[in-house]
Amino acid sequence: MAFLRSFGRRSDVLVYDPHKLSSPQVFLLTMVIFLVIVAFIAAILTRQISSAFSSNPGLNGLIIGVLAVGILLAFAQVGRLFREVRWVNSFRAGSETTEPVLLAPMKAMIGRSSTIAFSTSSMRTMLDSIATRLDESRDTSRYLVGLLVFLGLLGTFWGLLNTIPRVATAMANLADGISGLVKNMRSEQQIMRDWVEAQSDEQKAMRNTLEKIADALKKTGVH
């Protein structure tokens, strides 16, 4: 009987409560899994990443630093939700264990009101205050995201500026090679022309010699 009672209590604990806020541990676990996957890919591509990092260590180090600050800030923002969820659940249970930060206006309004029901205007004011607090906490994250995009574009343009002189040098070397090839082809053509002219001169000399021999034979035949 004691075992059945304990099993019944465990089953009651596992029952889903729709009026209880869920813990943000799922989102925190998702973030950790994503970072583990990224770290695994970075470990596989260590050689390529190190060679790319060494091309501009100052700018790449700044990008990694801003990324690390943004990751820590994102984890801190998710961690702030644990306090608020704990306060809401404890308030519904009738025992407040922590003091909220984001939901401080809600607690103040609940403390001033004798009933739990709120008017439409007061509810809108409270929600606007909470939304403003959330937007203020997300402003830094948005700024860091924009800064990372800007630094990435700056690194791209930096690489292009470093690549353009190399491309110009390669094009100049290619032009020099083509001009040298053209000079060699012209010299070879001149050699072939000289050889053809020499062959034609030899043929002319041989023809003249044959004509002289033929004239001499004719003269001896007449005598």
PyMOL commands that set and color helices and strands:
alter all, ss='L'
color gray80, all
select helices_A, chain A and resi 2-14+25-44+46-55+57-93+104-112+120-222
alter helices_A, ss='H'
color red, helices_A
deselect
rebuild
show_as cartoon
